[in-house]
């Protein structure tokens, strides 16, 4: 029945004939939802969308809590041929107005608590329908779903039809809507399923948000494509994850998951049944990698991806998972290091701009043809904006974002190089190195350091400790201390916020 819909067919195939096997496990209630029941509800969602007049190609914007119903809506959109547009639950109404005006969705789904604020915005932006999904799984869209019968015939969708739009964070300007095709999502999830050896026997601890690539198009899609199960948590809770580990086989998380889990007693015992720990969305400190291996006996598998491309590289399932690297290009993904100015290929080992090409790459930015042309080359290579290098063994190292590159006195300073030295110092939990305006050097290097609790760190002490390992132009001109670094919901350090906060430190 699903075979004419490119992505839906691949998401459903593994559970055909195994409809009674669990897909979602809700630890709070103890309820288990089978693959068959989940897809039946997704079909009802698709019917409800169709009844509202949502047509293939229409956008469905969703700013709602992480629930089973929201996952059903995602699959329902795929079945109906609609374009799923998840929005960060932390966005304010003013921020949501931009996305509604830009994407012009046919339907907005929100938390009932935000209905009063978002209803006038939806009307202002020409959104025809607004429905709700609450954190307890109730809501007007759920009522509409329950009024439909299962058995929806999926709309025909080809590989290059749009399945989703994800907006980038907009740290370098207004947010851009990355258009993700059926082929991009399907090919990447199938590759990761095989690369990471997911099978119907796997049980994934799902504690990630589902408005983001990691939780939605990696964790959820892989589990469906493997015919496995998810222990479905509303968010990160160290105690809940510890309790889930003995019944699970895999965890996908961001670095913060692992640093916080390392503070839990009994981690070594709880993790014995697990086979895989994956980290992404932000760099994992080598110290965390080494400590995790020491405590659990497992090496965290770090990978590299982004909104526009899904996953690009992965440390090996079998083989050396090297701290500080993101492994090798995935099967079907081409990766090269280029001169940021000329686009010419650079010799192995040199730092340059990472460019990637493959079925995983997006189709362009929604209604931004000029921006698409700037970042997506005619030959299919996408200019990631990430600076990196490939070492002699073929491992990819991410050095930093191109926009994070500091040019001080005409010399390039790569923040990661300075951060690595500072992070290795006793008493340092983590650091972020930024460039801010400087009257003499154009940009001055500033290090923002988070001390370990109780550590007695000083600016002079840190500068002295790293002086012999860095050229003078790379050395921070100031070292500042914060109790924690500003991060987005996926754990990425928001260096743009730090640059704004300290923009006048040398004024």
Secondary structure, 3 states (H helix, E strand, C coil): CCCCEHHHHHHHHHHCCCCCCEEEEECCCCEEEEHHHHHHHHHHHHHHHHHCCCCCCCEEEEECCCCHHHHHHHHHHHHHCCEEEECCCCCCHHHHHHHHHHHCCCEEEECHHHHHHHHHHHHHCCCCEEEECCCCCCCHHHHHHHCCCCCCCCCCECCCCEEEEEECCCCCCCCCEEEEEHHHHHHHHHHHHHHCCCCCCCEEEECCCCCCHHHHHHHHHHHHHHCCEEEECCCCCHHHHHHHHCCCCEEEECHHHHHHHCCCCCHHHHHHHCCEEEECCCCCCHHHHHHHHHHHCCCCEEEEEECCCEEEEECCCCCCCCCCCCCEECCCCEEEEECCCCCCECCCCCCEEEEEECCCCCCCECCCHHHHHHHECCCCCEEEEEEEEECCCCCEEEEEEHHHCEEECCEEECHHHHHHHHHCCCCEEEEEEEEEEECCCEEEEEEEEEECCCCCCCHHHHHHHHHHHCCHHHCCCEEEECCCCCECCCCCECHHHHHHHCCCCCC
